[in-house]
């Protein structure tokens, strides 16, 4: 077809440049336009067929990966009490045998090789979305090019955390959110040199966070919060905050770290924008704070600790205002938060700081004036009537009792 088009394209300029020859050959203007339209149609048809063949060949995934995903789908329903409707997951309805797994919901592939590179599934509210260890092991063994694994709210309580070490070394994102993982945190994770996102929050991991987590220099986000029996040693924490220079978010809420000194926080990376260390058992004095050259904005919180920091701790944050920065906050901006010094059971300190006898006197005085004023208004306007009637009845009853007592006393004297 290319030879035919090339041959026609060579002769066509001669016909167009010589109208006399065009007339002698018997070509009318209408037939010439049809001829050119046919050539354009053939070119478009050839391009469409070629791109269609390329698309179909580049998307079709390997049979072993498709089979592994189908087995993974079947492993969701392992409870005998679960109905067939409960076992169906909305995202896996498109997972059907004989179809291209690269086009399935929750699955992404490499467009050139057709290998599965991403798996994204989240559980629903029922309790039947569980995963067997055998199916997970087969999955990670067959999907050798997996780079992103997102599983949330899927029961993986039977899966050993050490099984995660069988994942591809090219893994860049690992998210197992609220999956019920139980057991010790994997002792070595150095093989995941390309890992950028690690999210294992809301699980039941135990043991210590390994030192070699600090060797994964590509990490930009770590979230291990709400693993109540997980701990971190000072050496591991120091390596994490010193070596991971790209780290932008570190959340270790409810991770036990009583041996970590607050002075370690002075070594935090300048790229860190989110730090969560709530209920970690930290003890000691907060070190010098340095949040310079970030993108913080708004008023700086006030308080005993924040008031000890100078402007150097916040320089380079053009959006910050308030002490100790030279920029004052506008009236519409939120006022600085003041920490509370009130402690349960310490009433003396409570009364010393703003709730002394002066406050009590002001309260009683204003209450007295308000009561007298309201009483005058009620009796002046005689509204509300029900309240006025009650007061008058009580007043009359008291007056009658007074007269009766006076008569009795007079009779006794006589």
C-alpha positions as a Markdown table, in Angstrom:
| # | Residue | x | y | z |
|---|---|---|---|---|
| 1 | Unk | 0.0 | 0.0 | 0.0 |
| 2 | Unk | 2.9 | 2.4 | 0.7 |
| 3 | Unk | 4.3 | 1.7 | -2.8 |
| 4 | Unk | 1.0 | 2.5 | -4.4 |
| 5 | Unk | 0.6 | 5.8 | -2.5 |
| 6 | Unk | 4.2 | 6.8 | -3.2 |
| 7 | Unk | 3.7 | 6.1 | -6.9 |
| 8 | Unk | 0.5 | 8.2 | -7.0 |
| 9 | Unk | 2.1 | 11.0 | -5.1 |
| 10 | Unk | 4.9 | 11.2 | -7.7 |
| 11 | Unk | 2.5 | 11.5 | -10.7 |
| 12 | Unk | 0.0 | 13.8 | -9.0 |
| 13 | Unk | 2.0 | 17.1 | -9.1 |
| 14 | Unk | 2.4 | 16.7 | -12.9 |
| 15 | Unk | -1.3 | 16.4 | -13.4 |
| 16 | Unk | -2.0 | 19.4 | -11.2 |
| 17 | Unk | 0.7 | 21.6 | -12.8 |
| 18 | Unk | -0.4 | 20.9 | -16.4 |
| 19 | Unk | -4.1 | 21.7 | -16.9 |
| 20 | Unk | -3.9 | 20.9 | -20.6 |
| 21 | Unk | -2.6 | 17.4 | -19.9 |
| 22 | Unk | -5.3 | 17.1 | -17.3 |
| 23 | Unk | -8.0 | 17.8 | -20.0 |
| 24 | Unk | -6.4 | 15.4 | -22.5 |
| 25 | Unk | -6.3 | 12.6 | -20.0 |
| 26 | Unk | -10.0 | 13.0 | -19.4 |
| 27 | Unk | -9.8 | 13.8 | -15.6 |
| 28 | Unk | -12.6 | 16.0 | -14.4 |
| 29 | Unk | -12.3 | 18.2 | -11.3 |
| 30 | Unk | -14.8 | 16.0 | -9.5 |
| 31 | Unk | -12.9 | 12.8 | -10.1 |
| 32 | Unk | -9.7 | 14.4 | -9.0 |
| 33 | Unk | -11.2 | 15.5 | -5.6 |
| 34 | Unk | -12.5 | 12.0 | -5.1 |
| 35 | Unk | -9.1 | 10.6 | -5.9 |
| 36 | Unk | -7.4 | 12.8 | -3.3 |
| 37 | Unk | -10.1 | 12.0 | -0.7 |
| 38 | Unk | -9.5 | 8.3 | -1.3 |
| 39 | Unk | -5.8 | 8.7 | -0.6 |
| 40 | Unk | -6.4 | 10.6 | 2.6 |
| 41 | Unk | -8.9 | 8.0 | 3.7 |
| 42 | Unk | -6.4 | 5.2 | 3.1 |
| 43 | Unk | -3.8 | 7.0 | 5.1 |
| 44 | Unk | -6.1 | 7.6 | 8.1 |
| 45 | Unk | -7.3 | 3.9 | 7.9 |
| 46 | Unk | -3.8 | 2.6 | 8.0 |
| 47 | Unk | -2.9 | 4.9 | 11.0 |
| 48 | Unk | -6.0 | 3.8 | 12.9 |
| 49 | Unk | -5.3 | 0.1 | 12.4 |
| 50 | Unk | -1.7 | 0.5 | 13.4 |
| 51 | Unk | -2.4 | 2.4 | 16.6 |
| 52 | Unk | -5.2 | -0.1 | 17.5 |
| 53 | Unk | -2.9 | -3.0 | 17.1 |
| 54 | Unk | -0.2 | -1.3 | 19.2 |
| 55 | Unk | -2.8 | -0.5 | 21.9 |
| 56 | Unk | -4.2 | -4.0 | 22.1 |
| 57 | Unk | -0.7 | -5.6 | 22.2 |
| 58 | Unk | 0.6 | -3.1 | 24.8 |
| 59 | Unk | -2.3 | -3.5 | 27.3 |
| 60 | Unk | -2.8 | -7.2 | 27.4 |
| 61 | Unk | -1.3 | -8.5 | 30.7 |
| 62 | Unk | 0.4 | -11.8 | 31.2 |
| 63 | Unk | -1.8 | -14.9 | 31.9 |
| 64 | Unk | -0.1 | -15.7 | 35.2 |
| 65 | Unk | -0.7 | -12.2 | 36.5 |
| 66 | Unk | -4.3 | -12.3 | 35.5 |
| 67 | Unk | -4.7 | -15.7 | 37.2 |
| 68 | Unk | -3.0 | -14.4 | 40.3 |
| 69 | Unk | -5.4 | -11.5 | 40.5 |
| 70 | Unk | -8.5 | -13.8 | 40.0 |
| 71 | Unk | -7.2 | -16.0 | 42.9 |
| 72 | Unk | -6.7 | -12.9 | 44.9 |
| 73 | Unk | -10.3 | -11.9 | 44.3 |
| 74 | Unk | -11.6 | -15.3 | 45.3 |
| 75 | Unk | -9.7 | -15.2 | 48.6 |
| 76 | Unk | -11.8 | -12.3 | 49.8 |
| 77 | Unk | -14.6 | -14.5 | 50.8 |
| 78 | Unk | -13.4 | -17.1 | 53.4 |
| 79 | Unk | -16.2 | -17.0 | 55.9 |
| 80 | Unk | -18.8 | -19.7 | 55.6 |
| 81 | Unk | -21.5 | -17.4 | 57.0 |
| 82 | Unk | -20.9 | -14.8 | 54.2 |
| 83 | Unk | -23.4 | -14.6 | 51.4 |
| 84 | Unk | -22.4 | -14.4 | 47.8 |
| 85 | Unk | -23.4 | -10.7 | 47.7 |
| 86 | Unk | -21.2 | -9.9 | 50.7 |
| 87 | Unk | -18.2 | -11.5 | 48.9 |
| 88 | Unk | -18.5 | -9.3 | 45.9 |
| 89 | Unk | -16.3 | -6.2 | 46.0 |
| 90 | Unk | -17.5 | -3.3 | 43.9 |
| 91 | Unk | -14.0 | -2.7 | 42.4 |
| 92 | Unk | -13.5 | -6.4 | 41.5 |
| 93 | Unk | -16.8 | -6.8 | 39.5 |
| 94 | Unk | -14.8 | -6.0 | 36.3 |
| 95 | Unk | -12.3 | -8.8 | 37.2 |
| 96 | Unk | -13.4 | -11.5 | 34.8 |
| 97 | Unk | -11.6 | -14.4 | 33.2 |
| 98 | Unk | -10.7 | -13.8 | 29.5 |
| 99 | Unk | -10.5 | -10.1 | 29.8 |
| 100 | Unk | -7.5 | -7.8 | 29.9 |
| 101 | Unk | -6.6 | -7.4 | 33.6 |
| 102 | Unk | -4.8 | -4.1 | 32.7 |
| 103 | Unk | -8.3 | -2.7 | 32.1 |
| 104 | Unk | -9.7 | -3.9 | 35.5 |
| 105 | Unk | -10.7 | -1.4 | 38.2 |
| 106 | Unk | -8.0 | -0.9 | 40.8 |
| 107 | Unk | -5.3 | -2.3 | 38.5 |
| 108 | Unk | -2.6 | -0.4 | 36.6 |
| 109 | Unk | 0.0 | -1.7 | 34.2 |
| 110 | Unk | 3.1 | -0.7 | 32.4 |
| 111 | Unk | 1.9 | 0.3 | 28.9 |
| 112 | Unk | 5.0 | -1.1 | 27.2 |
| 113 | Unk | 5.4 | -4.5 | 28.9 |
| 114 | Unk | 1.8 | -5.1 | 30.2 |
| 115 | Unk | 3.1 | -6.0 | 33.7 |
| 116 | Unk | 0.9 | -5.1 | 36.6 |
| 117 | Unk | 2.5 | -2.2 | 38.5 |
| 118 | Unk | -0.3 | -1.0 | 40.8 |
| 119 | Unk | -3.1 | -2.5 | 42.9 |
| 120 | Unk | -5.6 | -0.3 | 44.7 |
| 121 | Unk | -8.4 | -1.8 | 46.7 |
| 122 | Unk | -10.3 | -0.8 | 49.8 |
| 123 | Unk | -12.7 | -2.8 | 51.9 |
| 124 | Unk | -16.3 | -2.1 | 52.8 |
| 125 | Unk | -18.2 | -2.1 | 56.1 |
| 126 | Unk | -18.9 | -5.8 | 56.3 |
| 127 | Unk | -16.6 | -8.2 | 58.0 |
| 128 | Unk | -16.2 | -10.7 | 55.2 |
| 129 | Unk | -13.5 | -8.9 | 53.2 |
| 130 | Unk | -10.6 | -11.1 | 54.4 |
| 131 | Unk | -7.4 | -12.2 | 52.8 |
| 132 | Unk | -5.7 | -15.6 | 53.1 |
| 133 | Unk | -1.9 | -15.7 | 53.5 |
| 134 | Unk | -1.5 | -18.2 | 50.6 |
| 135 | Unk | -3.3 | -15.8 | 48.2 |
| 136 | Unk | -1.2 | -12.9 | 49.3 |
| 137 | Unk | 2.0 | -14.8 | 48.9 |
| 138 | Unk | 1.1 | -15.9 | 45.4 |
| 139 | Unk | 0.1 | -12.4 | 44.5 |
| 140 | Unk | 3.4 | -10.8 | 45.5 |
| 141 | Unk | 5.4 | -13.7 | 43.9 |
| 142 | Unk | 3.7 | -13.3 | 40.5 |
| 143 | Unk | 3.5 | -9.5 | 40.4 |
| 144 | Unk | 7.2 | -9.0 | 40.2 |
| 145 | Unk | 6.9 | -5.5 | 38.8 |
| 146 | Unk | 4.5 | -4.2 | 41.4 |
| 147 | Unk | 5.4 | -0.6 | 42.4 |
| 148 | Unk | 2.3 | 0.6 | 44.2 |
| 149 | Unk | 0.2 | -1.5 | 46.7 |
| 150 | Unk | -2.8 | 0.2 | 48.3 |
| 151 | Unk | -5.0 | -2.0 | 50.5 |
| 152 | Unk | -7.3 | -0.4 | 53.1 |
| 153 | Unk | -9.8 | -1.9 | 55.5 |
| 154 | Unk | -9.1 | -5.5 | 54.3 |
| 155 | Unk | -8.7 | -8.1 | 57.0 |
| 156 | Unk | -5.1 | -9.3 | 56.8 |
| 157 | Unk | -4.8 | -10.5 | 60.4 |
| 158 | Unk | -3.7 | -14.0 | 59.2 |
| 159 | Unk | -1.0 | -12.5 | 57.0 |
| 160 | Unk | 2.5 | -12.3 | 58.6 |
| 161 | Unk | 4.2 | -8.9 | 58.4 |
| 162 | Unk | 7.3 | -10.8 | 57.2 |
| 163 | Unk | 5.4 | -11.6 | 54.0 |
| 164 | Unk | 5.8 | -8.0 | 53.0 |
| 165 | Unk | 9.5 | -8.7 | 52.4 |
| 166 | Unk | 8.5 | -10.8 | 49.3 |
| 167 | Unk | 7.2 | -7.7 | 47.6 |
| 168 | Unk | 9.1 | -6.3 | 44.6 |
| 169 | Unk | 12.2 | -4.4 | 45.4 |
| 170 | Unk | 11.0 | -1.7 | 43.0 |
| 171 | Unk | 8.1 | -0.9 | 45.3 |
| 172 | Unk | 7.6 | 2.8 | 45.7 |
| 173 | Unk | 4.3 | 3.0 | 47.7 |
| 174 | Unk | 3.1 | 0.6 | 50.4 |
| 175 | Unk | -0.2 | 1.5 | 52.0 |
| 176 | Unk | -1.9 | -1.1 | 54.3 |
| 177 | Unk | -4.3 | 1.1 | 56.2 |
| 178 | Unk | -6.4 | -0.5 | 58.9 |
| 179 | Unk | -5.7 | -4.1 | 57.7 |
| 180 | Unk | -5.4 | -5.7 | 61.1 |
| 181 | Unk | -1.7 | -6.8 | 60.6 |
| 182 | Unk | -0.5 | -8.6 | 63.6 |
| 183 | Unk | 3.1 | -9.5 | 64.6 |
| 184 | Unk | 6.5 | -7.9 | 64.7 |
| 185 | Unk | 7.5 | -5.2 | 62.4 |
| 186 | Unk | 9.8 | -6.6 | 59.6 |
| 187 | Unk | 13.3 | -6.6 | 60.9 |
| 188 | Unk | 14.9 | -5.5 | 57.7 |
| 189 | Unk | 13.4 | -3.2 | 55.0 |
| 190 | Unk | 16.6 | -2.1 | 53.3 |
| 191 | Unk | 15.7 | -3.9 | 50.0 |
| 192 | Unk | 13.0 | -1.3 | 49.3 |
| 193 | Unk | 15.4 | 1.4 | 48.1 |
| 194 | Unk | 12.8 | 3.0 | 45.9 |
| 195 | Unk | 10.1 | 3.3 | 48.6 |
| 196 | Unk | 8.7 | 6.8 | 48.9 |
| 197 | Unk | 5.4 | 6.3 | 50.8 |
| 198 | Unk | 5.0 | 4.0 | 53.8 |
| 199 | Unk | 1.6 | 3.9 | 55.5 |
| 200 | Unk | 0.9 | 1.1 | 58.0 |
| 201 | Unk | -1.3 | 3.0 | 60.4 |
| 202 | Unk | -4.2 | 1.5 | 62.4 |
| 203 | Unk | -2.7 | -2.0 | 62.6 |
| 204 | Unk | -1.4 | -4.2 | 65.5 |
| 205 | Unk | 2.3 | -4.2 | 64.7 |
| 206 | Unk | 4.7 | -4.9 | 67.6 |
| 207 | Unk | 8.4 | -4.8 | 68.2 |
| 208 | Unk | 10.8 | -2.0 | 67.3 |
| 209 | Unk | 11.1 | 0.0 | 64.1 |
| 210 | Unk | 14.4 | -1.2 | 62.5 |
| 211 | Unk | 17.4 | 1.0 | 62.1 |
| 212 | Unk | 17.6 | 0.4 | 58.3 |
| 213 | Unk | 14.4 | 2.3 | 57.8 |
| 214 | Unk | 16.6 | 5.3 | 57.9 |
| 215 | Unk | 18.5 | 4.0 | 54.9 |
| 216 | Unk | 15.5 | 4.4 | 52.6 |
| 217 | Unk | 16.5 | 7.8 | 51.5 |
| 218 | Unk | 13.7 | 8.2 | 48.9 |
| 219 | Unk | 11.0 | 8.2 | 51.6 |
| 220 | Unk | 9.0 | 11.4 | 51.8 |
| 221 | Unk | 6.1 | 10.2 | 54.0 |
| 222 | Unk | 6.0 | 7.7 | 56.9 |
| 223 | Unk | 2.8 | 7.0 | 58.9 |
| 224 | Unk | 3.0 | 4.3 | 61.5 |
| 225 | Unk | 0.6 | 5.8 | 64.0 |
| 226 | Unk | -2.0 | 3.9 | 66.0 |
| 227 | Unk | 0.2 | 0.8 | 66.4 |
| 228 | Unk | -0.1 | 0.8 | 70.2 |
| 229 | Unk | 2.6 | -1.9 | 70.8 |
| 230 | Unk | 5.1 | -0.6 | 68.3 |
| 231 | Unk | 8.2 | 1.2 | 69.6 |
| 232 | Unk | 11.2 | 3.1 | 68.3 |
| 233 | Unk | 14.7 | 3.2 | 69.8 |
| 234 | Unk | 16.7 | 6.5 | 69.9 |
| 235 | Unk | 19.2 | 5.2 | 67.4 |
| 236 | Unk | 16.4 | 4.4 | 64.8 |
| 237 | Unk | 14.7 | 7.7 | 65.4 |
| 238 | Unk | 18.0 | 9.6 | 64.9 |
| 239 | Unk | 18.7 | 7.9 | 61.7 |
| 240 | Unk | 15.2 | 8.5 | 60.4 |
| 241 | Unk | 15.3 | 12.3 | 61.0 |
| 242 | Unk | 18.9 | 12.7 | 60.0 |
| 243 | Unk | 19.3 | 10.5 | 56.9 |
| 244 | Unk | 15.9 | 11.0 | 55.3 |
| 245 | Unk | 16.5 | 14.4 | 53.9 |
| 246 | Unk | 13.4 | 14.2 | 51.5 |
| 247 | Unk | 11.0 | 13.4 | 54.4 |
| 248 | Unk | 8.1 | 15.7 | 54.3 |
| 249 | Unk | 5.7 | 13.9 | 56.7 |
| 250 | Unk | 6.5 | 11.8 | 59.8 |
| 251 | Unk | 3.6 | 10.5 | 61.9 |
| 252 | Unk | 4.3 | 8.2 | 64.8 |
| 253 | Unk | 1.2 | 8.8 | 67.0 |
| 254 | Unk | 0.8 | 6.2 | 69.8 |
| 255 | Unk | 4.2 | 4.7 | 69.0 |
| 256 | Unk | 6.1 | 4.1 | 72.2 |
| 257 | Unk | 9.3 | 6.3 | 72.3 |
| 258 | Unk | 10.0 | 7.0 | 76.0 |
| 259 | Unk | 13.7 | 6.7 | 75.6 |
| 260 | Unk | 13.9 | 9.2 | 72.7 |
| 261 | Unk | 15.0 | 12.6 | 74.0 |
| 262 | Unk | 13.2 | 15.8 | 72.8 |
| 263 | Unk | 16.7 | 17.1 | 71.9 |
| 264 | Unk | 16.6 | 14.8 | 68.9 |
| 265 | Unk | 13.8 | 17.0 | 67.4 |
| 266 | Unk | 16.5 | 19.6 | 66.7 |
| 267 | Unk | 17.9 | 17.5 | 63.9 |
| 268 | Unk | 14.6 | 17.3 | 62.0 |
| 269 | Unk | 15.0 | 17.8 | 58.2 |
| 270 | Unk | 14.2 | 21.2 | 56.8 |
| 271 | Unk | 11.9 | 19.6 | 54.3 |
| 272 | Unk | 9.6 | 18.3 | 57.0 |
| 273 | Unk | 6.2 | 19.9 | 56.8 |
| 274 | Unk | 4.1 | 17.5 | 59.0 |
| 275 | Unk | 5.2 | 16.0 | 62.3 |
| 276 | Unk | 2.8 | 14.0 | 64.5 |
| 277 | Unk | 4.2 | 12.6 | 67.8 |
| 278 | Unk | 1.0 | 12.5 | 69.9 |
| 279 | Unk | 0.9 | 10.1 | 72.9 |
| 280 | Unk | 4.4 | 8.8 | 72.4 |
| 281 | Unk | 5.6 | 9.1 | 76.0 |
| 282 | Unk | 8.2 | 11.8 | 75.2 |
| 283 | Unk | 9.9 | 13.2 | 78.3 |
| 284 | Unk | 12.2 | 16.1 | 78.8 |
| 285 | Unk | 12.6 | 19.7 | 77.8 |
| 286 | Unk | 11.8 | 20.9 | 74.4 |
| 287 | Unk | 14.9 | 22.0 | 72.5 |
| 288 | Unk | 15.5 | 25.0 | 70.4 |
| 289 | Unk | 12.9 | 25.2 | 67.7 |
| 290 | Unk | 14.0 | 25.9 | 64.2 |
| 291 | Unk | 11.2 | 26.1 | 61.6 |
| 292 | Unk | 13.0 | 28.5 | 59.3 |
| 293 | Unk | 12.7 | 28.6 | 55.5 |
| 294 | Unk | 9.4 | 26.8 | 55.2 |
| 295 | Unk | 5.9 | 27.8 | 54.0 |
| 296 | Unk | 4.2 | 28.3 | 57.3 |
| 297 | Unk | 1.6 | 31.0 | 57.6 |
| 298 | Unk | -0.8 | 32.5 | 60.1 |
| 299 | Unk | -0.3 | 33.7 | 63.7 |
| 300 | Unk | 2.4 | 32.1 | 65.8 |
| 301 | Unk | 0.9 | 30.4 | 68.9 |
| 302 | Unk | 1.7 | 32.2 | 72.2 |
| 303 | Unk | 2.7 | 30.6 | 75.4 |
| 304 | Unk | 5.5 | 30.0 | 77.9 |
| 305 | Unk | 7.4 | 27.7 | 75.5 |
| 306 | Unk | 6.8 | 29.6 | 72.2 |
| 307 | Unk | 7.7 | 32.9 | 73.8 |
| 308 | Unk | 11.2 | 31.7 | 74.4 |
| 309 | Unk | 12.0 | 31.3 | 70.7 |
| 310 | Unk | 13.5 | 34.2 | 68.8 |
| 311 | Unk | 12.7 | 35.3 | 65.2 |
| 312 | Unk | 15.5 | 33.2 | 63.8 |
| 313 | Unk | 13.4 | 30.1 | 64.5 |
| 314 | Unk | 10.8 | 31.3 | 62.1 |
| 315 | Unk | 12.7 | 33.3 | 59.5 |
| 316 | Unk | 12.0 | 32.6 | 55.8 |
| 317 | Unk | 8.2 | 32.0 | 56.5 |
| 318 | Unk | 6.7 | 35.0 | 54.9 |
| 319 | Unk | 3.2 | 34.1 | 55.9 |
| 320 | Unk | 3.8 | 34.1 | 59.6 |
| 321 | Unk | 2.8 | 37.0 | 61.9 |
| 322 | Unk | 2.9 | 37.9 | 65.5 |
| 323 | Unk | 5.6 | 37.7 | 68.2 |
| 324 | Unk | 8.5 | 37.4 | 67.6 |
| 325 | Unk | 8.1 | 38.2 | 63.9 |
| 326 | Unk | 8.1 | 41.9 | 62.9 |
| 327 | Unk | 4.9 | 41.4 | 60.9 |
| 328 | Unk | 1.8 | 42.0 | 63.0 |
| 329 | Unk | -1.3 | 39.9 | 62.6 |
| 330 | Unk | -4.5 | 41.4 | 61.1 |
| 331 | Unk | -7.6 | 41.6 | 63.2 |
| 332 | Unk | -9.4 | 39.0 | 61.1 |
| 333 | Unk | -6.7 | 36.4 | 61.8 |
| 334 | Unk | -7.2 | 33.9 | 64.6 |
| 335 | Unk | -5.5 | 35.0 | 67.9 |
| 336 | Unk | -2.6 | 33.0 | 69.2 |
| 337 | Unk | -3.5 | 29.9 | 71.2 |
| 338 | Unk | -2.7 | 30.1 | 74.9 |
| 339 | Unk | -1.9 | 26.9 | 76.8 |
| 340 | Unk | -4.0 | 26.0 | 79.8 |
| 341 | Unk | -2.3 | 25.9 | 83.2 |
| 342 | Unk | -5.3 | 24.5 | 85.0 |
| 343 | Unk | -4.8 | 21.0 | 86.5 |
| 344 | Unk | -7.5 | 18.8 | 88.0 |
| 345 | Unk | -7.5 | 19.0 | 91.8 |
| 346 | Unk | -5.5 | 22.2 | 92.0 |
| 347 | Unk | -8.2 | 24.7 | 92.9 |
| 348 | Unk | -5.7 | 27.1 | 94.6 |
| 349 | Unk | -3.8 | 27.8 | 91.4 |
| 350 | Unk | -7.1 | 28.2 | 89.6 |
| 351 | Unk | -8.2 | 30.9 | 92.0 |
| 352 | Unk | -4.8 | 32.6 | 92.0 |
| 353 | Unk | -4.8 | 33.1 | 88.2 |
| 354 | Unk | -7.8 | 35.3 | 87.4 |
| 355 | Unk | -10.6 | 33.9 | 89.6 |
| 356 | Unk | -9.9 | 35.5 | 93.0 |
| 357 | Unk | -12.1 | 37.6 | 95.3 |
| 358 | Unk | -12.3 | 40.4 | 92.8 |
| 359 | Unk | -14.0 | 38.2 | 90.3 |
| 360 | Unk | -16.4 | 36.9 | 92.9 |
| 361 | Unk | -17.3 | 40.4 | 94.1 |
| 362 | Unk | -17.9 | 41.5 | 90.5 |
| 363 | Unk | -20.1 | 38.5 | 89.9 |
| 364 | Unk | -22.3 | 39.0 | 93.0 |
| 365 | Unk | -22.6 | 42.7 | 92.4 |
| 366 | Unk | -23.7 | 42.4 | 88.8 |
| 367 | Unk | -26.1 | 39.6 | 89.8 |
| 368 | Unk | -27.7 | 41.8 | 92.5 |
| 369 | Unk | -28.1 | 44.8 | 90.2 |
| 370 | Unk | -29.6 | 42.6 | 87.5 |
| 371 | Unk | -32.0 | 40.9 | 89.9 |
| 372 | Unk | -33.3 | 44.2 | 91.3 |
| 373 | Unk | -33.7 | 45.6 | 87.8 |
| 374 | Unk | -35.7 | 42.6 | 86.5 |
| 375 | Unk | -37.9 | 42.7 | 89.6 |
| 376 | Unk | -38.8 | 46.3 | 89.0 |
| 377 | Unk | -39.6 | 45.6 | 85.3 |
| 378 | Unk | -41.8 | 42.7 | 86.2 |
| 379 | Unk | -43.9 | 44.6 | 88.8 |
| 380 | Unk | -44.0 | 47.7 | 86.6 |
| 381 | Unk | -45.3 | 45.9 | 83.5 |
| 382 | Unk | -47.1 | 43.2 | 85.4 |
| 383 | Unk | -45.6 | 40.6 | 83.0 |
| 384 | Unk | -45.4 | 37.7 | 82.9 |
| 385 | Unk | -48.7 | 37.3 | 84.7 |
| 386 | Unk | -48.1 | 33.8 | 86.0 |
| 387 | Unk | -44.9 | 34.9 | 87.7 |
| 388 | Unk | -46.5 | 37.9 | 89.2 |
| 389 | Unk | -49.4 | 35.8 | 90.5 |
| 390 | Unk | -47.0 | 33.4 | 92.2 |
| 391 | Unk | -45.2 | 36.2 | 93.9 |
| 392 | Unk | -48.4 | 38.0 | 95.0 |
| 393 | Unk | -49.8 | 34.7 | 96.4 |
| 394 | Unk | -46.6 | 34.1 | 98.4 |
| 395 | Unk | -46.7 | 37.7 | 99.7 |
| 396 | Unk | -50.3 | 37.5 | 100.7 |
| 397 | Unk | -49.7 | 34.1 | 102.4 |
| 398 | Unk | -46.8 | 35.6 | 104.4 |
| 399 | Unk | -48.9 | 38.7 | 105.4 |
| 400 | Unk | -51.8 | 36.5 | 106.6 |
| 401 | Unk | -49.4 | 34.4 | 108.7 |
| 402 | Unk | -47.9 | 37.6 | 110.2 |
| 403 | Unk | -51.3 | 38.9 | 111.2 |
| 404 | Unk | -52.4 | 35.5 | 112.7 |
| 405 | Unk | -49.2 | 35.3 | 114.8 |
| 406 | Unk | -49.7 | 38.9 | 116.0 |
| 407 | Unk | -53.3 | 38.0 | 117.2 |
| 408 | Unk | -52.0 | 35.0 | 119.0 |
| 409 | Unk | -49.4 | 37.0 | 120.8 |
| 410 | Unk | -51.9 | 39.7 | 121.8 |
| 411 | Unk | -54.3 | 37.0 | 123.2 |
| 412 | Unk | -51.5 | 35.5 | 125.3 |
| 413 | Unk | -50.6 | 38.9 | 126.8 |
| 414 | Unk | -54.3 | 39.5 | 127.9 |
